[in-house]
Each structure stands twice: as C-alpha cells, then as structure tokens.
Amino acid sequence: MTPVTTGPASQGTPRAEVAVDKALVAALLAEQHPDLARLPLALLDEGWDNVMFRLGDGLVVRLPRRAAAVALLDREQDWLPILAEALPLPVPAPVRRGRPGAGYPWPWSVVPWIDGVTADLSPPAASEARALGRFLTALHRPAPPGAPRNPVRGVPLATRRDMVEARAARVATATDALTPALGRLWESALAAPIDDADRWLHGDLHARNVLVSEGRLAGVIDWSDLAAGDRATDLASVWGLFEARAAREEALAACAGVSEATWMRARGWAYAFGVMLLDSGLADHPRHAAMGRDTLRRLADGP
C-alpha cells in the first residue's frame, strides 16, 4: 500500500501514514474473517492513531493509521480482555484479531460496538460522578511486573514538562485560557512526589473516549494507551468530564485511597491534557479545542 505523504511536523493531528478506506477493510474481512464480510460496513471515525468502521449492528473494525499505533494496538489486544472482566462499564475488548493483508501492513482488531455518544457532545449527568469514581477504582488495581509501559502516560510529569510548556507557549499567544493561577498549579504538580505503586491505567481518558447514554456513563473506548504507571494520569478525567464543581468533588471522593500528592499530580495531568487538546485543536480540530478550554476552565474553578 502506498503511504500517505506526511508533510511537515505540526502540533495538530498526526497525518495518516497509510490510506484506510471501506474497500480495504472489506478486503481484509473477506480474506481473514469471511463470516463477517457480508455485514454492512461504514466509516465511523478517525482519531490520532486509528480508523474505525462500523460493522453490522454490533461490531467495529479498528485499524492503525500510523506506525506508532501498532504497538499500542498489540497491547490492547493482549491485555484489555483480561482487564475487562473486572470493570463496571463496558469496554471494547477485541473479539477478533486481524493480520497484515490486502496491501495493509499492520495488525487490526474487531471489537464490540457500545451504544452511546462521546462525552464531549453529550456530557454525563452530575449524578454519574460516583460511577466514574467506581470505574477508576476498579481499573486502578496494582499492575503485574510484566505490564506494558507507556513513555508519555503514567510517567513523572517532569518528563513531559518541555512538551507541555512548548504547547502552553503557543496557547498563550492565541487564547486567554492560561492564567497565572494555572501556571502556579502546574509548578505545584511538577513538585508533587509519586507516592503510589504502579497501577493499571487507561492513559487517554478524555471526553471523546467516554460514551454517554441518556446522561449515564455507557462505556470507555480507545485503550491504545493502556499501561502501568501513575494513576494520576486517569484521575485528570474528572476535570475533563464534569462541569459542576460539586460533581468533580464527588468523583474524587469516590476514588479509593488517593493521597493529596496524587490529587496534585492529577491536576497537573489535567493541565497537560487541557493544553495538549487546546493546542492541537486550534491547529485543526475544533472539538479538541473546546475540550481543552473546558478542562482548563474547570481546573481553574477547582477543586
């Protein structure tokens, strides 16, 4: 397959390295999973790392769109079915695996369809705060020694400082979203020690990866960043999902055994996600920009 021209580096959405279309997916299914090949197929969405196609009423085909996502899909295939058994919300644990073929160079997955709308378009009701806390508590159990690592999630915030502050400098020239108080919060988060064991984490728990149905949490998708590390990364989702301060406080209270230092690091991760989403969104993705602004505004409001 001919790679897509990547062009110059940008702070926006990474460009696809291969072209993935309906005809390619249909060919892969016919070749490797012929019992699924006659189901209706339609493009669903395209993220930074993967392209998704709806397959019939109950399935989704998920394919990497760039090489950096291949190892992430591998870990999703290996570990998510194990974790899914203990989680109180539906997750798309792979039900079929695909291999390179039909000119496509990488592995791919077939996962269950989960009904719902992403939380950036349909926010969860404030009453779902405890449900989020219960989900995070169930997920954040100690990870085994062989669990995968992620170089950019679950790591000490100091290792992300240069990237975050470079993005923040761009955001500061284009918006008024970054206040002096948020700058002080970021510095405090950088200084907060990691005082917890490595735990399982989703790694990318922003509003487009949380599904909502009639105000209730319906599922958590896109586990590409699944890894062992600092659970503060996921706790940042509180500021990405809930508008009301009281709901954020309730979600925090429902998360078991979290120290003040961990909450401080969680605020730092919320700042990092907010800056990243706003910076990339201003380049080419208005939904990401809105998510970033909302996260930073809520973080400034507390708790």
C-alpha positions as CSV (number, residue, x, y, z in Angstrom):
1,M,0.0,0.0,0.0
2,T,1.3,3.5,-0.8
3,P,2.0,5.6,2.3
4,V,0.2,8.9,2.6
5,T,2.5,11.8,2.3
6,T,3.2,13.1,5.8
7,G,4.4,16.6,5.2
8,P,6.0,18.9,7.8
9,A,5.6,18.3,11.5
10,S,2.7,20.1,13.2
11,Q,1.2,20.5,16.6
12,G,-2.1,19.3,15.1
13,T,-3.5,15.9,14.4
14,P,-0.8,13.5,13.1
15,R,-1.3,12.7,9.4
16,A,-2.2,9.2,8.4
17,E,0.7,7.1,7.1
18,V,-1.5,4.7,5.1
19,A,-4.8,5.2,3.4
20,V,-7.6,3.1,5.0
21,D,-10.9,3.1,3.2
22,K,-14.0,0.9,3.1
23,A,-12.7,-1.1,0.1
24,L,-9.6,-2.1,2.0
25,V,-11.5,-3.1,5.2
26,A,-13.9,-5.1,3.1
27,A,-11.0,-7.0,1.5
28,L,-9.4,-7.7,4.9
29,L,-12.6,-9.1,6.3
30,A,-13.2,-11.3,3.2
31,E,-9.7,-12.6,3.4
32,Q,-9.5,-13.3,7.1
33,H,-13.0,-13.2,8.7
34,P,-15.3,-14.2,5.8
35,D,-18.2,-14.9,8.2
36,L,-18.2,-11.1,8.9
37,A,-17.6,-9.9,5.4
38,R,-21.3,-9.7,4.4
39,L,-22.2,-7.4,7.3
40,P,-22.9,-3.7,6.4
41,L,-19.7,-1.6,6.7
42,A,-19.4,2.2,7.1
43,L,-16.7,4.7,8.2
44,L,-17.3,5.6,11.8
45,D,-14.5,7.9,13.0
46,E,-10.8,8.6,12.7
47,G,-8.6,9.6,15.6
48,W,-4.9,10.3,16.1
49,D,-3.9,6.7,15.9
50,N,-6.7,4.6,14.5
51,V,-9.6,4.5,11.9
52,M,-12.8,2.9,12.9
53,F,-15.5,1.3,10.7
54,R,-19.0,0.2,12.0
55,L,-19.6,-3.4,11.1
56,G,-23.2,-4.5,11.2
57,D,-25.1,-3.6,14.3
58,G,-22.8,-5.0,16.9
59,L,-19.1,-4.6,15.9
60,V,-16.4,-2.1,15.0
61,V,-13.3,-2.6,12.9
62,R,-10.3,-0.8,14.4
63,L,-7.2,-0.2,12.3
64,P,-4.0,1.8,12.9
65,R,-3.5,4.7,10.6
66,R,0.2,5.2,11.5
67,A,3.1,3.0,12.6
68,A,3.3,4.5,16.1
69,A,-0.1,3.0,16.9
70,V,0.8,-0.6,16.1
71,A,2.4,-1.5,19.4
72,L,-0.5,0.2,21.2
73,L,-3.0,-2.0,19.4
74,D,-1.0,-5.0,20.3
75,R,-1.2,-4.2,24.0
76,E,-4.9,-3.5,23.7
77,Q,-5.4,-7.0,22.1
78,D,-3.3,-8.7,24.7
79,W,-4.4,-7.0,28.0
80,L,-7.8,-5.4,27.6
81,P,-9.7,-8.8,27.6
82,I,-8.1,-9.6,30.9
83,L,-8.9,-6.2,32.5
84,A,-12.5,-6.0,31.1
85,E,-13.7,-8.8,33.4
86,A,-13.3,-6.6,36.5
87,L,-14.6,-3.3,35.1
88,P,-18.1,-1.9,35.9
89,L,-18.5,-0.2,32.5
90,P,-18.5,-1.8,29.0
91,V,-15.1,-1.6,27.2
92,P,-14.3,-2.8,23.6
93,A,-12.1,-5.8,24.3
94,P,-11.2,-7.3,20.9
95,V,-13.2,-10.3,19.8
96,R,-11.3,-10.9,16.6
97,R,-7.7,-10.2,15.6
98,G,-6.6,-9.2,12.1
99,R,-3.2,-9.5,10.5
100,P,-1.5,-7.7,7.6
101,G,-3.1,-8.4,4.3
102,A,-4.7,-6.9,1.1
103,G,-1.8,-4.4,1.0
104,Y,-2.3,-3.2,4.6
105,P,0.9,-3.6,6.6
106,W,-0.3,-3.9,10.3
107,P,-2.5,-5.9,12.7
108,W,-6.0,-4.7,13.3
109,S,-9.0,-5.7,15.6
110,V,-12.7,-6.3,15.5
111,V,-14.3,-5.0,18.8
112,P,-17.8,-4.8,20.2
113,W,-20.0,-1.8,19.4
114,I,-21.0,0.1,22.5
115,D,-24.1,2.3,22.2
116,G,-23.6,5.9,23.3
117,V,-22.4,9.4,22.4
118,T,-19.0,10.7,23.2
119,A,-19.0,12.8,26.4
120,D,-17.8,16.0,24.6
121,L,-21.1,16.0,22.7
122,S,-23.3,14.5,25.4
123,P,-21.8,15.2,28.9
124,P,-22.6,12.8,31.7
125,A,-25.0,13.9,34.4
126,A,-23.6,15.2,37.6
127,S,-25.1,12.1,39.3
128,E,-22.7,9.9,37.4
129,A,-19.7,11.3,39.3
130,R,-19.6,8.3,41.7
131,A,-19.9,5.9,38.8
132,L,-16.7,7.4,37.4
133,G,-15.0,7.0,40.7
134,R,-16.1,3.4,41.0
135,F,-14.8,2.7,37.5
136,L,-11.4,4.3,38.2
137,T,-11.1,2.4,41.5
138,A,-11.8,-0.9,39.7
139,L,-9.3,-0.1,36.9
140,H,-6.5,1.2,39.1
141,R,-5.5,-2.1,40.7
142,P,-1.8,-2.8,41.1
143,A,-0.2,-3.9,37.8
144,P,1.9,-7.0,37.5
145,P,5.6,-6.8,36.7
146,G,5.1,-7.7,33.1
147,A,2.6,-5.0,32.4
148,P,3.3,-2.7,29.5
149,R,4.7,0.8,29.9
150,N,3.9,4.0,28.1
151,P,6.6,6.6,27.5
152,V,4.2,9.5,27.6
153,R,1.4,8.5,30.1
154,G,1.6,7.3,33.7
155,V,5.2,8.8,33.8
156,P,6.6,11.5,36.1
157,L,5.2,14.9,35.0
158,A,8.7,16.3,34.8
159,T,9.4,14.1,31.8
160,R,6.5,15.8,29.9
161,R,7.4,19.3,31.0
162,D,9.2,20.5,27.9
163,M,6.4,19.3,25.6
164,V,3.6,20.8,27.8
165,E,5.3,24.1,28.2
166,A,6.0,24.4,24.5
167,R,2.4,23.8,23.8
168,A,1.4,26.2,26.6
169,A,3.5,28.9,25.0
170,R,1.6,28.6,21.7
171,V,-1.8,28.5,23.5
172,A,-0.8,31.7,25.5
173,T,-0.3,33.6,22.2
174,A,-3.7,32.6,20.8
175,T,-6.1,32.5,23.8
176,D,-6.5,33.7,27.4
177,A,-7.1,30.2,28.7
178,L,-3.9,30.1,30.7
179,T,-4.0,32.2,33.8
180,P,-1.2,32.8,36.4
181,A,-3.0,30.6,38.8
182,L,-2.9,27.7,36.4
183,G,0.8,28.3,35.9
184,R,1.3,28.0,39.7
185,L,-0.8,24.9,39.8
186,W,1.3,23.3,37.1
187,E,4.5,24.1,39.1
188,S,3.0,22.6,42.2
189,A,2.0,19.5,40.3
190,L,5.6,19.1,39.0
191,A,6.9,19.2,42.5
192,A,4.4,16.6,43.9
193,P,6.1,13.3,44.6
194,I,4.9,10.0,43.2
195,D,3.9,8.2,46.4
196,D,1.9,5.3,45.0
197,A,2.6,1.9,43.4
198,D,2.3,1.5,39.6
199,R,-1.3,0.7,38.7
200,W,-3.2,-0.1,35.5
201,L,-4.5,3.0,33.7
202,H,-6.4,3.8,30.6
203,G,-3.9,6.6,29.7
204,D,-6.1,8.8,27.5
205,L,-9.3,9.2,29.4
206,H,-10.6,12.4,27.7
207,A,-14.2,13.1,26.8
208,R,-14.0,11.6,23.3
209,N,-13.1,8.3,24.8
210,V,-16.0,8.2,27.2
211,L,-19.5,7.2,26.0
212,V,-22.7,8.5,27.5
213,S,-26.3,7.4,27.0
214,E,-29.2,9.5,28.4
215,G,-26.8,11.2,30.8
216,R,-25.4,7.9,32.2
217,L,-21.8,6.6,31.6
218,A,-22.2,3.9,28.9
219,G,-18.6,2.8,28.2
220,V,-15.0,3.7,27.9
221,I,-13.3,3.2,24.5
222,D,-9.8,3.6,22.8
223,W,-7.5,1.7,25.1
224,S,-4.4,2.3,23.0
225,D,-2.5,4.0,25.8
226,L,-3.3,1.2,28.3
227,A,-0.3,0.8,30.6
228,A,1.1,0.5,34.1
229,G,2.1,3.8,35.8
230,D,0.9,6.7,37.8
231,R,-2.9,6.7,38.1
232,A,-2.9,10.4,38.4
233,T,-3.0,10.4,34.6
234,D,-6.5,9.0,34.6
235,L,-7.8,11.0,37.6
236,A,-7.4,14.1,35.4
237,S,-10.6,12.9,33.6
238,V,-12.6,14.4,36.5
239,W,-11.9,17.9,35.1
240,G,-12.5,16.8,31.5
241,L,-16.0,15.3,32.1
242,F,-17.9,17.2,34.8
243,E,-18.9,20.8,34.6
244,A,-20.2,21.2,38.2
245,R,-17.6,21.6,40.9
246,A,-19.7,19.5,43.3
247,A,-19.7,16.6,40.8
248,R,-16.0,16.8,40.5
249,E,-15.6,16.7,44.2
250,E,-18.0,13.7,44.4
251,A,-16.0,11.8,41.8
252,L,-12.8,12.5,43.7
253,A,-14.3,11.3,46.9
254,A,-15.4,8.1,45.3
255,C,-11.9,7.2,44.2
256,A,-10.4,4.9,46.9
257,G,-7.2,5.6,48.7
258,V,-5.9,8.6,46.8
259,S,-3.3,10.8,48.5
260,E,-3.1,14.6,48.4
261,A,0.1,14.3,46.3
262,T,-1.7,12.1,43.8
263,W,-4.5,14.6,43.5
264,M,-1.9,17.3,42.9
265,R,-0.4,15.3,40.1
266,A,-3.9,14.7,38.7
267,R,-4.3,18.4,38.5
268,G,-1.1,18.6,36.6
269,W,-2.2,15.9,34.2
270,A,-5.5,17.8,33.7
271,Y,-3.4,20.9,32.9
272,A,-1.3,18.8,30.4
273,F,-4.3,17.3,28.7
274,G,-6.1,20.7,28.5
275,V,-3.1,22.4,27.0
276,M,-2.5,19.5,24.5
277,L,-6.1,19.4,23.4
278,L,-6.4,23.1,23.0
279,D,-3.1,23.5,21.2
280,S,-3.8,20.7,18.7
281,G,-7.4,21.7,18.4
282,L,-6.6,25.3,17.4
283,A,-4.5,23.8,14.6
284,D,-7.1,21.6,13.0
285,H,-9.7,20.1,15.4
286,P,-12.4,22.4,16.9
287,R,-13.8,19.6,19.2
288,H,-10.4,19.1,20.7
289,A,-10.0,22.8,21.2
290,A,-13.4,23.0,23.1
291,M,-12.4,20.1,25.3
292,G,-9.1,21.7,26.1
293,R,-10.8,25.0,27.0
294,D,-13.4,23.3,29.2
295,T,-10.8,21.3,31.0
296,L,-8.6,24.3,31.8
297,R,-11.6,26.4,32.8
298,R,-12.8,23.8,35.2
299,L,-9.4,23.3,36.6
300,A,-9.1,27.0,37.4
301,D,-12.5,26.7,39.1
302,G,-11.4,23.8,41.4
303,P,-11.3,21.7,43.3
